[in-house]
Amino acid sequence: MYSARQQYQQQSVQTASPEKLIEKLYEAGIQACHQENRDTLRDVLMELIKALNMEEGGELAERLQGIYEFCLNECARGDLDTIRGLLEELRDGWKQGVVEGQPA
């Protein structure tokens, strides 16, 4: 049985725009770093890689893929502080450049 919080989280994911979903992935990755949960962090990074549109994203998508792959390597080494810092910067840039420009 789902708790009220789990139901709310599931519904918020199902109704979120693609832009908000990326923001939620960044948040989940940052949280996984704080909790030192490398399995969840690895899953988040793989989802971020799968979300990239390499055809339309051009150089930006290639650079993001490189950052995400670097983070995967650092995750394997256990350097979660570096990953957290990168994800926080990416999240902030994403929120400022993409999410805040979206209609409510």
C-alpha positions, 0 to 999 in steps of 0.5 A, spaced: 500 500 500 502 506 498 503 512 503 500 519 501 507 521 500 508 516 495 502 517 491 503 524 491 510 523 488 508 518 483 502 523 481 507 529 480 511 525 476 506 522 471 503 529 470 510 533 470 512 536 463 519 533 460 522 539 463 520 538 470 522 531 469 529 532 468 529 537 474 526 531 478 532 527 476 537 532 478 534 533 484 534 525 485 541 525 483 543 530 488 539 526 494 542 520 492 549 523 493 547 526 500 545 519 502 551 516 499 546 511 495 551 509 489 545 505 486 540 510 485 545 515 483 547 510 477 540 509 475 539 517 475 545 518 471 543 513 466 536 516 465 539 523 464 543 520 458 537 516 455 533 523 456 538 526 451 536 528 444 542 527 440 539 529 434 536 535 436 541 537 442 547 537 438 553 540 441 550 541 448 547 534 448 554 531 447 557 535 452 552 533 457 553 526 455 560 527 457 559 530 463 554 524 465 559 519 463 564 522 467 559 522 473 558 515 472 566 514 472 566 518 479 560 514 482 564 507 481 570 511 484 566 513 490 567 521 489 560 523 490 562 530 492 564 532 485 558 529 482 553 532 487 557 539 485 556 538 478 549 536 478 547 542 483 550 546 477 546 543 472 540 543 476 540 550 477 542 552 470 536 547 467 531 551 472 534 558 470 534 556 462 529 552 461 524 550 467 522 558 469 521 559 461 516 554 461 508 556 462 505 554 468 
